[in-house]
Amino acid sequence: MQRIWLGFFSVGVAFMSELAPAKDLSKAPPKFSYLGKDAVFADFSRVDLEMTFDVSKAKAVGHATIEFEVAQAGMPIFDLIPNPVQVSVDGQDLRSTEIFLVKDPDRQSVLRIAGVEVQPGAKHTLEISYDISDEVTFSRDSVAAGFFMSDLSDRQYWEQYAPTNYEFDQYAQSMTVEIVGTEMAHELFVNGSVTDLGFNKWRIDYADYFTTSSFYFHLVYKDRFVVERSTYQGVAATIPLTVYSSSQSNVSRGMTNLKKYLAELEGTYGAFAHSTFTAYITDSGGGMEYCGATVTSLGALGHETTHSWFARGMMPANGNAGWIDEAIASWRDDGYPRGNGAPRTPRILGGFSPYRRFTTMDAYSYGADLMADFDGMLASTSLGGLKNMLKETFAGFQRQTITVPMFQARLEQSLGRSMQQFFDKYVYGNNILNRIPGASPEPGYDVDWSRHPRPYTKEEMREIR
């Protein structure tokens, strides 16, 4: 027994050390060859972003300065969906033919490569200028920019609006926002610290533990929404709350329910991990989580608030890990049922290509069933069930990114036995026939959108800006 427990202890030490922010690149996808050179993932340390919205010209432009390092020599990888106008690396301007838009080796996603080789052991600077007018709505005297996201399809994170990295990377970001060409006052709803720099000009500082799926940004003309601000006395701190919507009813009910959910979740999983919480309540449609923020219907507010613990409190490092938080939140929505570990038809939850960025919809029902089974397995341990394991895990690893093997290791520590065969069959989907890299069989479970509304379409995201 002593040898077995020493083995579990060593797994735990590796699990904890892997969470150190300096080791972001340990969770990055593999490098790959392109045009005879290595394309390598970078570790962003800081992004300084400037955005100018010119109402009179109906034009929005961005400029990003990114500090980064690499662990091995190669051409640095980043992503940005709007086409770059100008790119430089360490002061060297790149021609448009030196900025590559490519598919990864498994053809799961599209990314960009700066076509100049950089070396490890030094800080590098990537500068990018681009036009973002297509992601902004202009009227005669105002601008609306809702930089909303989705985790259920490819390239739907921050890369829609600014240069960024894959989810493994945590970095600090400042954002200077200025509106020109109008006398109409505007306001921001964000999950960062805001400094007023004058009329229609602000600086936003986002926390350094944020990833590409963390940032919340909504810019509108002043008084467009009904807004209520309050505070919640949390376990560890007083948390400022902002709830806004097009109707007073949504705002009033949203604020009441938000405080109720925060109390519930702190009681179950421990202290809230973020400095504020902002909720944009829509009448219907999708829900999406951010670090201490959400866009959601009233019916899904509890689910989305749960994600400030799991998804944006303890955060997935990649698309393969995205099922964990959706499964936990859905298990909570179901009332925390206890499973019996009965055999089921295997699905692929976390065995996709390392280049895939988004979450499988099987996470909501099939994944929630697995959480119920884990709860049943843990019932006879000193933890008494999965909720206590999750509470301990969150306490140790909040504001960090997590992979599926890390979650598996934590479960094995709690159970005192290997779960490899179980995960191979029911999580990684080993031995599922006709599988190609990153592929999955058609979802075998229906998502209950009554608790978690279907994702917003791009058209709806524009409508709710």
Secondary structure, 3 states (H helix, E strand, C coil): CHHHHHHHHHHHHHHHHHCCHHHHHHHCCCCEEECCEEEEECEEEEEEEEEEEECCCCEEEEEEEEEEECCCCEEEEEECCCCEEEEEECCEEECHHHEEEEECCCCCCEEEEECCCECCCCCEEEEEEEECHHHCEECCCCEEEECCCCCCCCCCCHHHCCCECCCCCCCEEEEEEEEECCCCCEEEEECCEEEEEECCEEEEEECCCCCCCCCCEEEEECCCCEEEEEEEECCCCEEEEEEEECCHHHHHHHHHHHHHHHHHHHHHHCCCCCCCEEEEECCCCCCEEECCEEEECHHHHHHHHHCCCECCCEEECCHHHHHHHHHHHHHHHCCCCCCCCCCCCCCCCCCCCCCCCCCCCHHHHHHHHHHHHHHHHHCCCCCCCHHHHHHHHHHHHCCCEECHHHHHHHHHHHHCCCCHHHHHHHCCCCCCCCCCCCCCCCCCCCCCCCCCCCCCCHHHHHHCC
